Structure formats: C-alpha cells, structure tokens
Amino acid sequence: MNALALRVINWVGYNLIVRGRLCVVGAQRALPLRSTLHASAQALASAHIVLRRRAAAPSSSACSVGAQPGVQADARNKAVLRGGAGGARGLPLTLAVTNACTFGEAMKSIQSHRDFFARFVVRSVGSTDERLISAFSSVERERFVGAGPWPVFVGTGYIDTVSDDPRLLYQDLLIGIATNRGINNGQPSLHARCLAACAPTEGESVIHIGAGSGYYTAILASLVGPTGSITAYEVETDIAERARQNLRHRANITVAGTSGAEAALPPADLIYVNAGATHPLSSWLDALKPNGRLLFPLTPDKGFGVMLLVRRGSRSVFGASVVCRAAFIPCIGARDEATSNALTAALETQSTQHVRSLHVGTPPDSSAWCVGIGWWLSRAALV
C-alpha cells in the first residue's frame, strides 16, 4: 500500500468519525496520522471501508481493507482524492464507504469512551465506588471545555490535541480553559481520588470553591442527587458565566461569580476547594455542619502542597489527614507569605502521613506538625 493510500485511511478513520459530515460504523478509536498500517487496517476492517485505485486501464488494481462481498459504492458516498505515489502517481482515488452510521451511533461511541474513562480514573486511584464511576460516566466533559482542539497542559506549557474529536477528552489529561491565566479543567484522576476521600452522598449540601467552568461541579451534583444541593463559587466572572450556562439544566446548582474566600457561606456538609490556600480559612471551618468535611489544597507559594481533608469534631479541634500531593492555582484571599514559609519547612522535613488533626485558637504543643497564625496541624489523633 502506498503512502497516499495510508494517509487517506488515517484521514477517514480519524477525521470523519464524529465530525458531522460522515460517520463510520464500528470505528472505536481515533487514529493518529502516522499510525501503523496494521492499526489502520484493523480499524478500517471494523469500519467496512473500501479504498480502490481507479486505474486508466479497464481492470483496476484494488487496495481494500475489510471489503464486504457484493457491496457497491454509492455515488453519494464517493470522495475522489487526487495524488498518489509510486507507479500509480497522479491517478484518482475513489473512497467507497459501505456503511454510514447514525448520529445516535456516534454518540454511543463517545459514551463508550466516557464509560471506560470513568472506570479507569476511579479504579486507578484504588476506589471501586460505583456511584463515583457513574458520576464521571454521566457528565459530558466536552460541554465544559469549549471548542476543540483543546490545549493540554504538559508541565512547561500547552500542546493542542490533534483534533476536536470529543473522545480525546476522555483521558487523564489536564485541559486548559483559560490558558493565559493558567486556569485548567483539573486532572480527572486527582479529582477522582479527592472525591473518593471526601465521599459526597445523596442529599448533602456542598460548597464548591474554584468551580471553573463547572465540570466537577456537575460531578458533585450527580453524587448528591436531586435532593442535594451545590453552591459553586468562581471568582473569574467570565468563567463563572460559562459555568452558569453549562450548568443551567441542573436545578440543584447555584453559581456565584465571586470569591469563595470572601463570601458569607451557607452551612454545608462538604466544602470542596479547587484553589490553593496556605491555611484553612475560618469562614470555611465555621460553615461546616456537624461531621462536615472540608477538602482543600494546602499549598505553599512554590512547589507542591497537599490535599488536606478536615472533618469537624468540635469548634476548635478537627480530624485531619493528607489525601495526596497537589498543586493548584492560588486561591485569592487565602494566601499568606509567612504561613507559606512555615508550610514549606514542614513539607521538606516531615512526612505528610503523620498529620492527624487540626487545631484552631489553641496554643500548639509538642505534637505540632505545622504552626500557622491561629491554627496548627498535629501528629496526634483526635481522642
């Protein structure tokens, strides 16, 4: 098979599956332009695509993959591409697509990727929670990240996905939603780990701070169900408006275009924070209902911090544990340089697995892991 034929195979198998002009039955994944002939042939055999070279002679030489006996090309489904390689250079190619799928079949293909993605990200963090898997599977990520191709964060910047095929979003990728401001749609496996740890349940009230364009807000809403409620805060007003539009079909979500570090918060069973703070804010702790949970990124000014899970005990003592390492965009109104320095020192010299409790408004004792202004983390568990 010549180079042009291989390029056409990739073009069909990759660019036309869900782009609206044509759908191909049976194609289960996008193919990169330079994928191997073996992978292309397998995908096209499943899709029942026939590629034929029309030679000038009465008997044309054929190059076909997965042809169905007796199938003739419909004139409406022919595409002629000029070019070529080798001895057949310049001859036209006829692309005959023997089956075109319905819109519903294309959506089913996207959903199958979403289902696999949901199971992958949840199981990969050690959880078997079927409710969490179902929540990830039910929310369309493409609704929340704008039009593709999408910028993918790679540590030193962004690279674009190879197309706007929405199935590309169902990987464990950090997708930029406002790259000029460093705002991303967070990494799915990180959020799967955090949501498994804080375990939102049916009927609970949740505050989501740093909601972005609303993707994880929607997942939270799926977890608490129609009897639960979500109050989402996003300080960037344009992104808050995007979230409001993206979530307008969900009656149990309210989006506020203001800072969750400065607003008067309603009582909540769970506060889920997606912006880095150097310390737990009093307003967050005060808003927790009895046995309520606060999960937030406790982060220094530079480098990685941790996701800290806090559970209300009394008004001055809370259970606390570190879920995992994390880095987030700073939370405006929740940063302090001196506290950042103390946190950096603790992270560099002590194990995060020793954190057992959070104390507020009391002097630290010898069990202190990190001491802030009016609060401290302890290595001692709650009695």
ZAMARGU-4260 file (C-alpha; in steps of 0.2 Angstrom, whole numbers, plus 5000, padded with zeros to 4 digits):
<rodrens>
0) 5000/5000/5000 | 5007/5017/4995 | 5010/5032/5006 | 4995/5041/5000 | 4983/5027/5002
5) 4989/5025/5020 | 4986/5044/5023 | 4969/5043/5016 | 4965/5028/5028 | 4970/5038/5043
10) 4961/5053/5037 | 4945/5043/5035 | 4947/5033/5051 | 4952/5049/5061 | 4944/5064/5055
15) 4927/5059/5049 | 4921/5048/5063 | 4911/5061/5073 | 4914/5077/5063 | 4897/5078/5057
20) 4900/5076/5038 | 4901/5057/5039 | 4901/5043/5052 | 4909/5027/5051 | 4901/5011/5058
25) 4912/5001/5070 | 4926/5013/5072 | 4931/5013/5091 | 4945/5025/5092 | 4954/5039/5084
30) 4969/5036/5074 | 4985/5047/5073 | 4990/5052/5056 | 5006/5042/5057 | 4999/5027/5065
35) 5005/5010/5059 | 4997/5001/5044 | 4992/4987/5055 | 4982/4998/5066 | 4974/5007/5052
40) 4970/4991/5043 | 4962/4984/5059 | 4951/5000/5062 | 4946/5001/5044 | 4941/4982/5043
45) 4930/4985/5058 | 4923/5001/5049 | 4919/4992/5032 | 4929/5005/5022 | 4935/5000/5004
50) 4949/5010/4996 | 4951/5007/4977 | 4963/5015/4965 | 4954/5018/4948 | 4967/5015/4935
55) 4966/5021/4917 | 4966/5003/4911 | 4949/4994/4911 | 4954/4982/4925 | 4959/4992/4940
60) 4971/4986/4954 | 4962/4987/4971 | 4968/4990/4988 | 4954/4986/5000 | 4953/4983/5019
65) 4938/4974/5026 | 4928/4974/5010 | 4910/4966/5011 | 4906/4954/4996 | 4895/4962/4983
70) 4895/4979/4991 | 4895/4993/4978 | 4900/5011/4981 | 4885/5023/4982 | 4889/5038/4972
75) 4883/5049/4986 | 4897/5041/4997 | 4912/5043/4985 | 4926/5055/4988 | 4939/5057/4974
80) 4956/5062/4980 | 4970/5066/4968 | 4988/5062/4971 | 4997/5046/4973 | 5014/5038/4975
85) 5025/5025/4966 | 5020/5019/4948 | 5002/5025/4950 | 5006/5043/4953 | 4993/5056/4948
90) 4978/5043/4947 | 4962/5047/4956 | 4957/5038/4972 | 4939/5033/4975 | 4934/5031/4993
95) 4919/5020/4995 | 4911/5020/5012 | 4899/5005/5013 | 4890/5010/5029 | 4887/5027/5037
100) 4882/5027/5055 | 4868/5037/5063 | 4871/5052/5075 | 4865/5040/5089 | 4878/5028/5085
105) 4891/5041/5085 | 4885/5047/5102 | 4886/5029/5108 | 4904/5028/5103 | 4908/5043/5113
110) 4898/5036/5128 | 4908/5020/5127 | 4924/5030/5129 | 4916/5040/5143 | 4911/5024/5152
115) 4929/5017/5150 | 4937/5033/5156 | 4926/5034/5171 | 4930/5016/5177 | 4949/5019/5173
120) 4951/5035/5183 | 4941/5029/5198 | 4949/5012/5199 | 4966/5019/5196 | 4966/5028/5212
125) 4961/5012/5222 | 4942/5015/5223 | 4928/5004/5217 | 4914/5016/5221 | 4901/5013/5208
130) 4892/5029/5212 | 4908/5039/5208 | 4911/5029/5192 | 4893/5033/5187 | 4895/5051/5190
135) 4911/5053/5179 | 4902/5042/5166 | 4886/5053/5166 | 4895/5070/5164 | 4900/5076/5146
140) 4917/5084/5148 | 4916/5092/5131 | 4902/5103/5137 | 4914/5112/5149 | 4930/5114/5140
145) 4925/5124/5125 | 4928/5120/5106 | 4942/5109/5101 | 4956/5106/5098 | 4960/5108/5116
150) 4976/5114/5125 | 4983/5100/5136 | 4995/5106/5150 | 5012/5097/5149 | 5021/5105/5164
155) 5030/5118/5154 | 5015/5124/5144 | 5002/5118/5132 | 5000/5107/5117 | 4985/5105/5107
160) 4975/5089/5104 | 4976/5083/5086 | 4958/5086/5083 | 4941/5091/5090 | 4936/5073/5092
165) 4927/5074/5109 | 4934/5056/5113 | 4951/5063/5115 | 4945/5072/5131 | 4942/5055/5140
170) 4959/5053/5145 | 4968/5058/5162 | 4973/5075/5155 | 4974/5092/5161 | 4964/5103/5149
175) 4966/5122/5148 | 4951/5133/5149 | 4959/5150/5151 | 4977/5146/5147 | 4983/5165/5148
180) 4978/5164/5166 | 4984/5147/5170 | 4966/5140/5173 | 4963/5122/5169 | 4950/5109/5170
185) 4958/5099/5183 | 4966/5082/5181 | 4952/5068/5182 | 4962/5056/5192 | 4966/5069/5206
190) 4948/5073/5207 | 4943/5055/5207 | 4955/5052/5222 | 4949/5068/5231 | 4930/5064/5229
195) 4933/5046/5234 | 4941/5053/5250 | 4928/5065/5255 | 4913/5054/5249 | 4899/5066/5244
200) 4882/5057/5247 | 4864/5058/5242 | 4855/5073/5249 | 4870/5083/5255 | 4874/5101/5253
205) 4890/5105/5245 | 4900/5121/5243 | 4912/5121/5228 | 4925/5134/5228 | 4935/5137/5212
210) 4922/5129/5201 | 4930/5134/5185 | 4918/5131/5170 | 4908/5118/5181 | 4914/5101/5176
215) 4917/5094/5193 | 4903/5104/5200 | 4892/5093/5189 | 4900/5078/5195 | 4897/5083/5213
220) 4879/5087/5208 | 4877/5069/5201 | 4884/5062/5218 | 4872/5072/5229 | 4857/5069/5218
225) 4842/5079/5216 | 4839/5080/5234 | 4856/5088/5237 | 4862/5105/5233 | 4878/5113/5226
230) 4883/5131/5229 | 4898/5135/5217 | 4909/5150/5218 | 4921/5156/5204 | 4930/5172/5206
235) 4933/5174/5187 | 4917/5182/5181 | 4918/5177/5163 | 4922/5159/5168 | 4908/5159/5181
240) 4896/5164/5167 | 4902/5149/5157 | 4899/5138/5172 | 4881/5146/5174 | 4877/5142/5156
245) 4885/5125/5156 | 4875/5120/5172 | 4859/5129/5168 | 4850/5112/5166 | 4854/5107/5183
250) 4841/5113/5196 | 4851/5109/5211 | 4866/5120/5207 | 4868/5139/5210 | 4883/5148/5203
255) 4890/5164/5211 | 4903/5174/5202 | 4913/5179/5217 | 4927/5173/5228 | 4923/5158/5240
260) 4936/5165/5251 | 4927/5181/5254 | 4908/5177/5253 | 4897/5173/5268 | 4895/5154/5265
265) 4879/5144/5269 | 4880/5129/5281 | 4887/5114/5271 | 4890/5095/5273 | 4905/5097/5262
270) 4916/5111/5256 | 4927/5106/5241 | 4940/5119/5236 | 4949/5119/5220 | 4962/5133/5223
275) 4977/5133/5233 | 4977/5141/5251 | 4991/5142/5263 | 4979/5139/5278 | 4961/5134/5282
280) 4950/5149/5282 | 4939/5152/5297 | 4924/5155/5286 | 4926/5138/5278 | 4928/5129/5295
285) 4913/5139/5303 | 4902/5134/5288 | 4904/5115/5291 | 4889/5106/5299 | 4892/5093/5312
290) 4903/5080/5305 | 4905/5090/5289 | 4921/5089/5278 | 4932/5102/5271 | 4944/5096/5257
295) 4956/5109/5251 | 4974/5111/5243 | 4986/5117/5257 | 4999/5124/5246 | 5015/5135/5248
300) 5019/5149/5236 | 5031/5137/5227 | 5030/5119/5223 | 5018/5106/5228 | 5007/5105/5243
305) 4994/5093/5248 | 4976/5090/5248 | 4970/5091/5266 | 4954/5083/5272 | 4947/5090/5288
310) 4932/5083/5297 | 4923/5094/5310 | 4924/5087/5328 | 4922/5102/5340 | 4923/5120/5336
315) 4942/5120/5340 | 4948/5103/5335 | 4945/5094/5319 | 4951/5077/5312 | 4964/5080/5298
320) 4973/5069/5285 | 4983/5071/5269 | 4975/5063/5254 | 4989/5066/5241 | 5001/5079/5234
325) 4994/5093/5223 | 4997/5109/5215 | 4983/5122/5211 | 4981/5140/5205 | 4982/5151/5221
330) 4965/5155/5230 | 4963/5174/5231 | 4961/5179/5249 | 4968/5163/5256 | 4987/5166/5255
335) 5000/5172/5267 | 5018/5173/5264 | 5024/5169/5282 | 5012/5154/5283 | 5019/5148/5266
340) 5036/5148/5273 | 5031/5138/5288 | 5022/5125/5277 | 5037/5124/5265 | 5048/5119/5280
345) 5035/5106/5286 | 5034/5098/5269 | 5053/5097/5267 | 5056/5090/5284 | 5041/5079/5289
350) 5031/5065/5282 | 5013/5071/5277 | 5007/5054/5283 | 5009/5060/5301 | 4996/5073/5300
355) 4981/5068/5311 | 4972/5083/5317 | 4969/5102/5315 | 4968/5114/5330 | 4961/5131/5330
360) 4963/5145/5343 | 4974/5135/5355 | 4992/5135/5358 | 5002/5122/5349 | 5010/5108/5359
365) 5025/5096/5355 | 5014/5086/5343 | 5014/5101/5331 | 5017/5096/5313 | 5015/5114/5306
370) 5010/5130/5315 | 5001/5144/5307 | 4993/5160/5313 | 4979/5154/5325 | 4979/5136/5319
375) 4991/5121/5319 | 4992/5104/5312 | 4996/5090/5324 | 5003/5072/5323 | 4991/5067/5337
380) 4974/5059/5333 | 4958/5065/5340 | 4954/5057/5357
</rodrens>
